[in-house]
Amino acid sequence: MKIAFVLLPYGPDEPAGIERSVAALAAGLRARGHRAIIIAAGPPTSADDADLVRLDTIELPRPMLFDDLPRLLTSPAALCGEVERILVEHDIDLVCWTDAVAGLGYLAPAPAGVRTVLMAHLIRADASIHESLAHKPDAVLAVSPFVIEEHARVGVDTRGWQVLPNPLPRRGTPPSRQIREWLRLNGPIRTLTRADPVKGMSGLLRSLPPDLGRPVQIALADAAFELWDGMQQAVRDECLAIAEERPEVEILPAMPWDEAQGFLAGAALAMVPSVWPETFGNVAAEALSVGTPVAGFQLGNLPVLVGGAGCLVELDRSNEVQHIGGVTDSTAEPPGAPEAFTRLWSAATNLLADHDAYHAASDLARDQVQLYEPALVADIFLSVIGTGHPDRRVPIRTPHGGPHDTEEH
């Protein structure tokens, strides 16, 4: 089978969750013997490979403003024509619009006879999601049950939607029990993230306990998009300013995808302190895959993903609608965030101090994500679209804690 994924801002090693998940899913499909290409906007880069097809009709600035992407699509007819030509030239059987806008779901330029899938990684309550659904894709795949529930909450018809979790880049290799114990006692606290206020990095560092007694290392990356001009530089400047006052804090450069799991394997604990709900939680999944417990807030998909393999504390955003369109007005920390960060650090240090609880969390970590290896997620994908093998179908976790078969969700 020949499958195409359309994601305009895609780039190798881009510090963004959709890009990482699309690359891993494509790799999983190739491992199952299928052809998978990714169609993205120009310009081409030296890191592009033969399975990445760049469009001539659109080039994206870097960084671009997230809300400006529709405005940059100045020639939709030409763009649609080029996408259709590529799909025909590569004899594509199935095309995945990886987002309503960035994945061209609202335009859906598929030739006759090519099946279509709409993927929902973000929560959208704008016109683009309704326009995408009006094209009647053959399947709609959401990255988590949380995404389906939130779309339904803001009035989107989610009947028939199914869950396709983000795959990990590869199977994780955890350190030995002896090394894990050394990390518990002495190892650094680590995370990697893009420079975005909603990722909570500055709040985390501002609340750093004075007697933590171990390094805090944050790999901070600039993504291809930002929510307002200068956003990423402002976040970086704030984090660097805090690091200058705290010698145990180290701000590291962006990290290639294939180094992330090894980096997190060398951590005592992985922090995922997002103050906006994670629709999946790639960093948390990668940490769990190498046996590293995760600390963060009880938001979005993290409670389901992490389960008992770490510590999550409350951060009240219950009265807000988490959807694209409102996010640019809601990037400030919510009321009570400073106290919540203090509680997060307290929970994290308590877990590190408790030998039995820590190792129980570490032992559970890999079980939480064992089904998220690329080939296994590819099996879910193939099963959902009707070309998979029934003996390869795997369950997914739901907010209620039990497994649901992907065809019944």
N, C-alpha and C positions, 0 to 999 in steps of 0.2 A: 504494500500500500504506500502511496506517496502523499505526504501530509505537509502542508505549509502553515506556518505561524506568522501572522502579521503583527508587528509591533514597531511603530515608527521610531521611537527613541532607542531601540536596542543597540547595545554595543558590548563586546566582550569585556568581562570584568567590571561592568557597570554596577555601582553600589546601589542597586534597587531590586526590590523583591520580585517584581514581575519578570524582569530580565533574567534573573538567576533561575527562577522556576521554569521559564520557557526553555532555557538552555538545557537544564537537567532533564526535562520531559522529552525534548528532542533526542537527547543522548539515550534515554531509556527506550524510546521507540526504535532507534537504530540498533540497540542491543537486541531487540526482538525481531530484527530483520527487515524493518521498514525504512523507507527513505523519508527524511525530515529536513526541510529547509526553513529558514527564517527570513522574512522579507522586512526590510527596515529602510528608513530614510537615509539619504546621504548626509555628509560625504563619506566615502570609504575610508577605512583606516588600515594600517599595516598589520593589525591583529586579526582582521577579517579572514575567515576561512572559506572553503569552497561551498559550504552549506549556508552561507550568509549572502543574500542577494540584496544589493543596494538599489534603491529607486533613484532614477534620474530626475523625476518631476518634482521632488521636494528635498530640500536640505534644511536641517534644523540647526539653529544657533546653539551654542553652548556657553553658559547655561541659557535655557529658555524659561520663560515664565509658564508655569503649569497651565494656567487658565488661558494662555495665548495660543495654545496648540490649534484650536479650531480656526483662529484668525490666520494662522500660517498656512492653512490649506486653501490657498488662493485659487487653485485651479482643480477643483474636485473632479471635473470631467476627465482632464488629462491624467490625473492621479489614478482614478478608477480604471481608465483604459490601460495604463501601464501595469497595474496589479493584475488585471484580467489577462494581459498578454503573458506575463510571467507564469501565471497559473497554467495557461495553455502550453507554453513552451516546456514547462517541467512536468507536464502530464499529471497535474495534481488531482487526486481523488477527493481530498477533504481539506478545507481551509479553516483555520481557527482565527477568529477575530479576538485577540487577547485582551481587548478592552473596548468599551463602547466608542471611545474617541481615539486614543492612542493606538488602538488595534483596528480602527476603521469599521467597527461594528455598525455604526450609524449610517455608513455608506454601503457596506456589504457588497463590494464589487466582485461577485463571483460569477463566472460563466455558467451557462446552463449545464446541468449534469454534475456540477461539483457540489458536494455536500458541504454544509457550513456548521460551525460550532461557535457560539458566543461564550467567552470566558469572563467571569466576574471576579476580579481580584480586589476591586475597590467598591465602595458603596456609593452608588450614584442615585440621586433623586432629581436629576436634571432631565432635560428633554432627550439627551443622547441615549439613555437606557431605553426609553419608550420607542424611540426611532429604531434602535437596534432590534428590539423585540418585534417590531412591526415587519421586519424582513423575514420573520418566521424561520430562525435558524433551526437546524435539525436537532440540536441539543444545546442546552445552556448549562455550563459547568461553573459552579461557584467554588472558591478556594476553601471554604469552611461552612459549617452549618450557621455560624454567626452571620456570615454575609447574606445567606438566604433569609434569615430571620429579620435582619435589619432592612433589607430591601422590602420585605413584606410589610414591615412596620411603617415605611414611608410611602406605601401605596402602590408598590410595583407588583404586578402579577407574577408570582414565583412558582405557580403550578407547573410541575414537570422538571423544575431545576434539580440538578444532582450535584453531589460534592466530588470534586477532584482535588485532593490535597496537593500542596507543593512538594515536589520531590527534593530530596537531599542531593547535593552534587555527587556523592558517592557514599559507600558504606563507611562509617566512622571507625577509627581504631583507637580505643580507649587506652590510657596508661594502665600499668599494673596496679594491683591493690596497694602495694608498697609505695609506689610513686603517688597514687591518689591520696594516701594518708599524709605523705610529705606535703602535698599541695594543700590539703586541708589546714595543716599547721602553719605553713610558710608561704604558700603560693600566692601569686597575684590575683586580683580580681580584674577580669577583662570583659571587654565587649568591642564590637565593631558596628559602625552605624554611619549613615550619611549625616551631614551637618544640617539638621532640621530641628527647630525648637520642639516639635512634638515628640522627638525621641528622648527628651528629658535629660540630656547630658549635663547641661549647665546646672539644673536643679539638683541632680545627683551629686555633682562636685561641690556645690555650695553647701550641701548638707553632710559632707564627709566628716565622720567622727574624728576628733583630734587625736585619739589613741588607737587608730585602726591597726597600725603596726605592720602593714604589708603594702606592696605596690598596687596602684590602680592604673591600668593601661587601657587606653581607648584608641582604637584605630578609627580615625575620623576622615571621612571621604566627602568630596564634592561630587554631587550627582549631576546628571545632564539637565535637571530641571530644578527650579526653586519657586517658592510661592510669591516672593516679591524680590525686587532688585536688591542685591546685597545681602539676602537672608543668610546664605551659607557662610559668607565672610564674617557676618556679625556673630553667628554661633561659634565659629572657629576662634574669633578674637576673644570672646567671653571665656571659652574653655581654656585657651592659652593663658589668659590673664590669671585665672584661678590656679592653673598649674604652676605659674611662677611663684605663687605664695605657698604652694604645697609640694615639697620636694618628692613626695611619694607618688605624685600624679605624673603620668607620662602620656602625652598626646602623640600618637603614632601616625604615620602616613597611611593612605588607602592601601588595602590589601587585595591581592588577586583572589579570585574565587577559590582556587585550589589550595590556598594556604589557610583559609578561614577555619576549617575543622581542626587542623593541627594547632593553630593559635589558641583556639578555645579548649583543646585537650590539655594544654599547659596551664589552665586557669584553675584556681581553687573554686571559683564561682563565676558564672556568667551573669552579668547584669543586663536586663532588658527593661529599662525604666520608662517606657513610652507613656506619655500622658494622654495620648490619643489611642483608641483601640487598635491593636494589631489585627488585621483581618486574617492573618495566618501566624506569622512569627518565625521567619527564616532563621534568624540568629539563634533564637531559642532552640529550634529544631536541630541546628548544627551542633550546638553545645550538648544537647541531650544525646546526640548520636555518638559522642565520644565520652559519655559518662560524667559530664560536668553538670552539676545542679544549676538551676536557673532561679534568679530572684527578679521580681518585677511586680507590676500592679495587676489586680484582677480585672482586666479589661479585655474585651474582644475575644479572640480565640485562645489567648494564653491559658486560661483555666483548664480548657480541654486539652491543649497541647502539653502543658507541663504536668498537670495532675499533681501527684505527690512527689515529683522529682525535683523539688526545690521549695521555694517559699514565695507566696504571692500575698500582697496586702491590698487593702481597699483604697481606691481613689474614686471619689464620687463624680461620675459624669452622667448620672442616670437621667438627667433632665435635658440632655443635649441630643440632637440628631447628628449622628456621625455619617455625613455623606459629602460627596464632592459637590462643591458649590458653597457650602457653609464653612469648609475647612479653612479658607483663607481669612475668615473673620474670627476664628476660634483657636488660634495657635498659641495664645498665652496660657500659662499654667492655670489650671482651674483653682477655685477657692479651696484653701486647705492643702495645697500642694506641698508647701514647705514642711508641714507636719507629717504629711504622707511620706515624703522622702526620708525624714528622720525615722519613721516607723519601718520603712523599707531597709534602711541600714541596720536598724536594731534586729529585724528578722534575719537579715543576712548574717550578721555576726553571731547571733544565737545559733543558727544552723551550723556555722563553721566551728563553734565551740562544742557542739554535741556530736561526739564520735559516732554513736549508733545511728542517730537521725541522719547525719550527713551521708554515711555510707549506704544507708537504706535508700536515700534519695538518688545517690549515684548508681546503685544497682538497678533501680527502677527506670533510670533515664533512658537507656537504650530500648527498653520495652515500649516506651511511649512513642517511639518513632521507627520501630522496626519495619513497619509497612511502607515507609516513605522512601525507600531506595528507588532509583530512577526506573529500573525495569519493572518493579512492582507497581509503581504509579502508572507506568505505561500500560500495564495489564488492566488497571481500573479504567483508564481512558478507552482502551480498545473494547472492553466489555460494555461500557456505557454507549459507545457509538455503534455497537452491534457487530463487531468483527473480532471480538476477543474469544478466549477459550474459557469455558465455564470452570474448568479445574484451576484456573489462575485467578479467579475472582477473589478479592480480599475485602474484609470488612473495614469500615472506618469508624472512629469514635465520634460520638455525638455529644451535645451539651449535657445529656442525661447520663453519660458515662458508659453506655452500653454500645456494643457493635451493631451497626446497621449494614446490611448488604447494599452495595452501591446501586443495584438495580431496583431496590425497594425504597430507597430514601426519597 
